[in-house]
Amino acid sequence: MAALMIRLLRFLSGTAAIIGSIWFVVSCGTALSGDMCGGSKMKPGDVCVRSGGGTTTYAEKAAAKDRAPQHLKSAGALFATGVVLNITASALALRREPDPET
């Protein structure tokens, strides 16, 4: 039973760390290039047309840039949770009694 719990904690910790890392990198990109379109700084009223189709307004990009710091905090917290879960799983694995030999 303990081995299953340790495996589950390790899986959850790895998943949280990976998702947190990816989310953090994406949020950094949004924070740094929030009001840019194709290398040019957008102004109020501008519309950015993406190469794959679709558009984004200046207001949408500015709102995403304003939300970026909160996303960075959330992503960091998710990554930290993954680290804590991994440390917990490692501590449990060390404390676990060895299986009796048959």
C-alpha positions in Angstrom: 0.0 0.0 0.0 2.8 2.4 0.9 4.6 1.6 -2.4 1.5 2.6 -4.3 1.2 5.9 -2.4 4.8 6.7 -3.1 4.4 6.0 -6.8 1.2 8.1 -6.9 3.0 11.0 -5.1 6.0 10.8 -7.5 3.6 10.8 -10.5 1.7 13.8 -9.2 4.9 15.7 -8.3 6.3 15.2 -11.8 3.1 16.2 -13.4 2.8 19.3 -11.3 6.4 20.3 -11.9 6.2 19.9 -15.6 2.8 21.7 -16.0 4.0 24.5 -13.7 7.2 24.9 -15.7 5.4 25.1 -19.0 2.8 27.5 -17.6 5.6 29.7 -16.2 7.4 29.9 -19.5 4.2 30.7 -21.5 3.3 33.3 -18.9 6.8 34.9 -19.2 6.3 35.1 -23.0 2.9 36.8 -22.5 4.3 39.2 -19.9 7.3 40.2 -22.2 5.4 40.5 -25.5 1.9 41.3 -24.3 1.2 44.3 -26.6 3.3 43.3 -29.6 2.2 42.1 -33.0 4.7 40.8 -35.4 7.5 42.7 -33.7 5.6 46.0 -33.6 4.2 47.6 -30.5 0.4 47.9 -30.7 -1.6 51.0 -29.9 -5.2 51.3 -28.6 -7.5 50.5 -31.5 -5.0 48.2 -33.3 -6.0 44.7 -34.5 -3.4 42.0 -34.9 -4.0 39.5 -37.6 -2.3 36.2 -37.0 -0.7 34.2 -39.9 -2.9 31.2 -39.2 -6.0 33.3 -39.2 -7.9 35.0 -36.5 -7.4 38.4 -34.9 -6.5 39.9 -31.5 -7.3 43.4 -30.5 -5.0 45.7 -28.5 -7.4 45.5 -25.6 -7.3 41.7 -25.5 -3.5 41.7 -25.6 -3.3 44.4 -22.9 -5.7 42.4 -20.7 -3.6 39.2 -21.1 -0.4 41.2 -20.2 -2.1 42.5 -17.1 -3.0 39.0 -16.0 0.5 37.6 -16.6 1.9 38.4 -13.1 -0.9 36.4 -11.5 -0.3 33.5 -13.9 3.4 33.6 -13.0 2.6 33.3 -9.3 0.2 30.4 -9.9 2.6 28.6 -12.1 5.4 29.0 -9.5 3.1 27.7 -6.8 2.2 24.7 -8.9 5.9 23.9 -9.5 6.6 24.4 -5.8 3.8 22.0 -5.0 5.4 19.4 -7.3 8.7 19.8 -5.5 7.2 19.4 -2.1 5.3 16.3 -3.2 8.5 14.8 -4.6 10.3 15.5 -1.3 7.4 13.9 0.6 7.5 10.8 -1.6 11.2 10.5 -1.1 10.9 10.8 2.7 8.2 8.2 2.7 10.3 5.9 0.6 13.2 6.2 3.0 11.0 5.6 6.1 9.1 2.6 4.6 9.9 -0.7 6.1 11.4 -3.2 3.7 9.1 -5.9 2.3 9.5 -9.2 4.1 11.3 -11.8 2.0 9.5 -14.9 1.2 
